[in-house]
Amino acid sequence: MSRRELSRGELAAALRALAAERYLPPGSKTLRYFGVSTFERWLYAYRAHGLAGLAPRAALRRGRARDLTPEQRELLLEIRREHPPRPCR
């Protein structure tokens, strides 16, 4: 399968055409639209890293709470007890 390079205008038009369609994502039961920026992000990730660039990535901060010292954890718990209605992030 050969691939040709698109001019900037052709690429923009192709991305807009893709964004106008509805798609059934893997594992989903409902059709949905994806924006032009999503297709751009996927295109550049594919160009930079191949199919591996399209694989979902784990959250970068996952597990960071384990890096807290016991003193830091206790301080955070105290603050939370003093201000229970405040949202936690």
Secondary structure, 3 states (H helix, E strand, C coil): CCCCCCCHHHHHHHHHHHHCCCECCCCCCCCECCCHHHHHHHHHHHHHHHHHHHCCCCCCCCCHHHHCCHHHHHHHHHHHHHCCCCCCC
